[in-house]
Amino acid sequence: MLNLLSISGKSLPESKFHIVERNCLNAQDIVSVLDGNTLGVIVRDFVSEQDCKTILKNFDQFESTYVRGSDAPAVYAGIYHYGKDLEDYFHQSQSANAHLGQLFENATNPIETFSNQLAQSLGQTGRSYRPAQWKDQQACHFVMRSWKDCGEFSLRPHDDEAQCKDPKQQGFEIQDAAQNNALGAVNICLANGQGGALRIWNVLPDDKARHDLGLEVTGSPYPETLLNAYSYLDIEIRPGDLYVFDGRYVHAVTQLHDGAKQIRATLAFLLCHKGEHETIQWC
Ligand SMILES: O=C(O)CCC(=O)C(=O)O
């Protein structure tokens, strides 16, 4: 690794480096994130306390969960494209998509609520909204994950762009889409303990930064010594919150102070405009 002094890339003017906070979903806010005009938005109490509990209970009973991750081992339902061969990812996605709906039994499906409103808003601007595809197969619609681990960060500083550049995944349409567009990282929190805030640094690394740091396809982890040069926001995350932010900016989840007892659980997926007439979604 080079002895770098800074992360090459872009930063927002301080006046634009903030997250919009709402009490109900206005899908125009999400479109603004995807258009690159707003860094992010958080909608408080998007999911009711009762629905959070029901979805968590369904997750505990879900048959196809598995453990993934070395620095923050988490229990997962659904499949991430990260680092996967496309044949494997799409094969696993078909089976995940067939079963993930079980997580919302006896609850309102918050992803459906979100997607219906977003599709309507995008429709008004002439865009259709759909899952990303490859060879006529749909990408996994979302993941749900839950973790407890305590480290200095419960999810280390990373960007979500690098994973869209993996040469192994050439031909997957997210690679073109993510080339010049904001990446909407969608998260819905169902449980959180003390801590577990979303931290976003005011730096959007470029390919040179990732190359210099050897993070070309992982985007993780960015060294804190370099991040110290940038301002950051800590956004308190509570059960029921929906938040969408431009995942190209370096971000992390802060320490879970009572991580041995409390879990942090979220639903998550990514969004991106593709060309002039489509917006796609995957995870
Ligand atoms: O859980 C969060 O608040 C952020 C998740 C995240 O950064 C990611 O999945 O890449």
The ligand as an SDF file (V2000), in Angstrom:
LIG
                    3D

 10  9  0  0  0  0  0  0  0  0999 V2000
  -26.7160   -0.9650    8.2030 O   0  0  0  0  0  0  0  0  0  0  0  0
  -26.4460    0.1730    7.8290 C   0  0  0  0  0  0  0  0  0  0  0  0
  -26.8680    1.1710    8.4110 O   0  0  0  0  0  0  0  0  0  0  0  0
  -25.5670    0.3940    6.6280 C   0  0  0  0  0  0  0  0  0  0  0  0
  -25.3230   -0.8690    5.8600 C   0  0  0  0  0  0  0  0  0  0  0  0
  -24.1970   -0.7670    4.8930 C   0  0  0  0  0  0  0  0  0  0  0  0
  -23.4010    0.1050    4.9290 O   0  0  0  0  0  0  0  0  0  0  0  0
  -24.0180   -1.7740    3.8540 C   0  0  0  0  0  0  0  0  0  0  0  0
  -24.7450   -2.7740    3.8480 O   0  0  0  0  0  0  0  0  0  0  0  0
  -23.1540   -1.5940    2.9860 O   0  0  0  0  0  0  0  0  0  0  0  0
  1  2  2  0
  2  3  1  0
  2  4  1  0
  4  5  1  0
  5  6  1  0
  6  7  2  0
  6  8  1  0
  8  9  2  0
  8 10  1  0
M  END
$$$$
